[in-house]
Amino acid sequence: MSEITTLWSAARLPIEDGLYFADGRSYAVEVAGAGLRLVEEFDLGELLAEDPEWLTSIDITREISVPGGYACAGEGSHGSEGFFARLAEDRSLVWVCYLSESNPFGELAVESSTLTATSTSGLSLSLPLDRPDEALPTGG
């Protein structure tokens, strides 16, 4: 199991704006207008080694069926945190996007192969269900 799948199983996520994959890849992201931008790839194990308590507890507040599985969304233990995720048919994690200042994500919609998640603050982000990292611009 990767670090993120272990955390997900315990209903926890790192407090680091990012796009995390079950295979262990982790990317720092930032909100850019109505989308996300990949900032850089990083090692989640190193981040957790530096500060093992830099975690938040999460609650899933919304789940919908999507082709090949599910999508879910929710909140962290602080009011400003939100996340949305792609799950496999067995509800295991495929990928999760966590944002510390988005507010909780509560609305989810799928059109074609794109997942759109909208937070309680009105932030709306759309990512491909299967390869969200390939659709995001890079740079800072």
Phi, psi and omega in degrees: 000143176278166179303319183290323179290325175296314178297314181303316180299333179264011181057047178223154175220154175291147177272071181210116180306118185193168173244116188243133181249146180300335180281000175106348178288141178223134181232130170290137179229160172221150177288132180228097183066237180262016181221192178243153174235133174286126179269307179191157173279145177217165181263110181297324178301318178294318178301314181289330177293322179292321181210087184295346180265003182280061185228156174234150172275144182238154174232127174279122181247351182211138176215138177225156173282139175225163178305123178081012179159228185218164167232147178219166181208165179175210189225161174262187184283347174256147185299336184275350188271147174208161178208159168215153190213157173253129180241150176283177180300328178274010180069017173282154183291135170256307174204158177218141174247123179244136176226129185282339185236022184272340196074164183300145173268130183230341179250134178228140176214148177236129173230124185059241179245028181244130176262129174245126178243134181236133182269169179294343177269000179093000176292125181238124182234137179239130180223147174298139181300321190260331180221065184297331182291333182283343184265353186264137175292155178252167177113171183237000000 
